[in-house]
Amino acid sequence: MNWEVVTKFIYEAARKEAEWSGRSIVPEAWEDRDEKFRKQMVDVVQKYIKSNKIPTPEEAHNSWVKAYLDMGWKYGKVRDTKKKTHPDLLPFDQLPKDERDKDAIFLSLVWLASRIIHYLSK
C-alpha cells in the first residue's frame, strides 16, 4: 500500500472542499507542505485506517494540535506558515463551526478510503 498516495488523495479532497466551501482556512497543496508535515499526516492516516477505528472529530483535533505543537507551531490569530502560527490551536469546543465541520469531513474521507482499501483487498 502506498500510504502517501492515499494520504495525498484524502488531504487534497479535504483541501478542495475547504476551498470550494469558502472556509476561513484553506491549506496549501500537498506538494507545498514541508516534509515533516507530510510524514506526520501519512502516519496519522495509516494509523486510522489500519486500526479500523476512526476517531471523533474532537479526538482527531486534539491529535492534530499535539502534532502541530510538536512541529513548533503556536497559536496566532492568523495562519502564517513562516511564523508557524495557527488560529485553530485551541480546544475543539472553541473552534468556529466551519473548522469543526472540516475535521468531520476529513475523517469521513479517511473512513471512505478505508472502505475502498478494504473492498479492494478482498
N, C-alpha and C positions, 0 to 999 in steps of 0.2 A: 504494500500500500504506500503510495506516495502522499504522505501526510501534508507536505507543503502545498501540493496541488489542491487537496481537499480544503485545507485552511484558507488558501487564497480565494477559492471559489466562494466559501462562506463569507469571508471578510468583504470581498468585492460586492457580493449581493447585499449585504447589510449596509455597506457604504453607499451603494446606489440608491437603496431605499431611503437612507438619510438625506441624500441629495434631492431626490425626487419629491420627498415629503416636505422639503424646506425646513429640516430640523436645524436647531441652533448650532450644532457642531457636526461638521462633515469631515471625517478624517481624510488624510492623503491616500492616494492609490497605494496598493500593496508594494509596488516597486520603489516607492518613495519613502517607505518606512525603513528605519535602521534595522540592522541585522539582529540586534538584541531584542527588539520588539517582535520581529517576525519569528524568532526562535521561541520566545515565550508563548506566543499565540499558537504556534504549531503544537507545542507541548500541551497547552490547555485543551485545544480541540481534540487532540489524540486521547488525552485522559478522559474527557467527557464521553467520547464515542466508545472507547474500549471498556469503560466502566458500566455502560448501559444505564447510567443514571445521569440525567440532565439536571443540573441544579436549578433552583428557583432563580428568578432574576436578582433577588436580593443577595443570595449566596454567590452568584456569578459576579455581581458588582463588588462585593467585599473582596473576592479573589482578585479582581481587576485593580482595585485600589491598592492592595498589597503589592501586586506586581509593579504597578507604576511607581509607588514609593520606593521599592527595591531598585528600580531603574533610575532613581534620582529625581523624579518629578515631585512637585509640591502644588498645593492649592494656589490658584490665582483666578481672578475674575475673568481673565481672557486666556484661551488656549494658545500657548506660544511654544512651538517646538524647540526654539533656540534657548529660551529661558526655562523650558520644561515646567510650565505652569498649566494647570487644567482646572476649569470650574466644576468638574464633576468629581473631584476628590473630596467628596462629602459622604456622610451616611446616606444610604439608599432612600430613606424616607424624606430626605431634604432635597432630593433631585427634582428638577422640573418633570412634569408628566411625560413630555416627549422623550426625555432621556431614559426614564423608567421603561417606556414603551420600546425604545431602541434596544434595551437589554433583552426584553422578551422576544423581540423579532430575531435578534442574533441567536438566541437559544432555540427558537423554532427552526431556524436554518440548520443549526447543529443537529437537532433531532431528525430533520428531514434527511440530511446527509447520512446519519447513522442508519436510517431505514433503508436508504438506497444501497449503502455498503453491505448491510445485512442481506438484502434481497439478492444482490449480485454475487455474494459469496456462497449462495446455496448451490 
